[in-house]
Amino acid sequence: MMVFVFIVLWALAALLVIINPKYEVTRWAASLLFVAGGGALSLTITENVLPYLHQFRIGMDALDRILFKIHLAGSFMNLAGTPYCFLMFAIHYSELFRERIQKVIACLLFLPIPAMFWITPFTPDIQPNYRMYFFWCGKRQIFPTYTDSKIHEKLSVSER
């Protein structure tokens, strides 16, 4: 199932970039789909690819290590990148901030990601510190929810 999710998410991300690469909102939506697809790729590797290779004894140590590194990268990309891209998409879509402020916000909100990379243990498997993720990701989901409600208010007022 995750193979399908992975393919759909990355295909939609590519399609968005192909259709309208100049629109920043589209690029953030594509980024969101891409990093979310990283989690699906991670699960695809651990739940489908590696067991298949081991079942039929196709795997080699080098291939297993490479696939496991891709799994770790996809998992981290999903955990850290999805909240960031979701918030950046909401900021750009809402048009509440000028372009310069959006760039400053993008830089400031990116700062926790390298910090999380530094403190996250990746051996023997990725061990996310969910308390830290909740601390910096949980609050970030309030703004997109707020902007979504404001956009719906604006649309319903304009329809009258």
N, C-alpha and C positions, 0 to 999 in steps of 0.2 A: 504494500500500500504506500509506503513512504517513497518508493521509487517513483510512483505516479505523482505524488505531491512534489517531490524534488524536480521532476521534469516540468510539471506545470508552472511552478513558481519561477524557475529560471527561464522558461520559454516566455512567460508573461513579462518578466523583467527585460529580456532582449527585445520583445515586441514593442514595449513602451519606449525604449531608447531608440529603436529604429523609426517608429512612427513620429515621435516629436522630441528629438534630442536637445533642442535649444531651450525648452521650457523647464525651468528649474524644479517645479513641482513634479513633473514627470520623471525627472532624474532621481528625485528623492523617493518617489513611489517605486521606481525600478530598483533603487538601492535597498529599500525595505524588502522587496520581494527576493532580491539576491541574498541578503544576509539571512532572511528567514529560510530560504532554500538551503543554506549552509547547514542548518539543523537537520533538515530532511536528508541531505547528503550524508551527514554523520550517522544518522540512524540507518540509512540504506546500507552503508558500509558495515556497521556492526551487526545488523539484523539479517542482512541478505548476502552481501558479497563475501565477507570473511567466513561465515558458516558454509556457504556453497564451496568455496575454495578448500576448506578443511574437509568437508564431506567427501569430495572427490580427489583429495590429496593433490590439488593443483598448486596450492600455495607454496611459495618459497619464503624463506625468512626475510629477504630483502623486500619482496612484494608486500608481505604482511606488515613490515615496519612502515613502508611508504603509505599504505592504506590506513594504518592506524594514525599516522601523523596527519593525514587528510581528515580523518575522523575528529581528531583533537582540534584542528583548525576550524572545521565546520561547526563544531559544537560551541567553541568560544565565540566564533563569529556570530552565531545565532544568539547566544546569551548576552553578549555585550553590544552587538550592533543593532539588533532589532529595536530595543527601546530608543536608542539614539536616532536611528533613521525614521522611526515612527514620529518622534517629536519634531525632527527637522521637517518632515513632510507636513505636519500640522502647522508649524510656524510659517512655512512658505505658502501653504494653501490658504491660510487665514488672512494673509496680507495685512496683518496687524502691525508689522514692523517694516521699517525701511530696509533697503538692501544692505547698507553698511552695518546696521544693527544685527541683521540676520547673520552676516559673516562673523561678527564678534560672538554672537550666541553660539554659532556652530563650533567655533574654536573652543569656547569655554566648556560647552557640553561634551566635547570630545575628550577632555582631560582625564576623566575617570577611567576611560577604556584602557590606556596604557598602564594605569595604576592597577586595575583589575588583572591585567595580563601578568603583571609583576607578582601579585600576591596569590594567583590561582595555581595550585599544584596540578601538574599535568602527568604525574607518574603515580601509580601505574596507569591510571586513567584520569581524565579531567575530574577534579573535585571542586566544583563551584562553591564559593562562600555565599550562600543564598541570603544571609543576613546583609552582607555588603551590597549585593545586587538589589535587594529590597530597599536599602537605604538610598541608593542613588537612582534606581530605576522606578521605584514605586511612586515617588513624587513627580516624576516626569510624565506619568500617564494622566495626571490631573489636567494639565494644559490642553492636550489633544481632546479630552472629553469636554472641557470648557469651550474650546473653539468650535467643536462639532455642534454643541448646543447653540452657540451664537450664530453659526452659519445657517442652521435650521430656522432660527428666529428670523434672520434676514430674508431667507427664501420664502417663508410663510407670509411675511409682511409685504414682500414684493408681489406675491400672487394675488393679494387682495385688491 
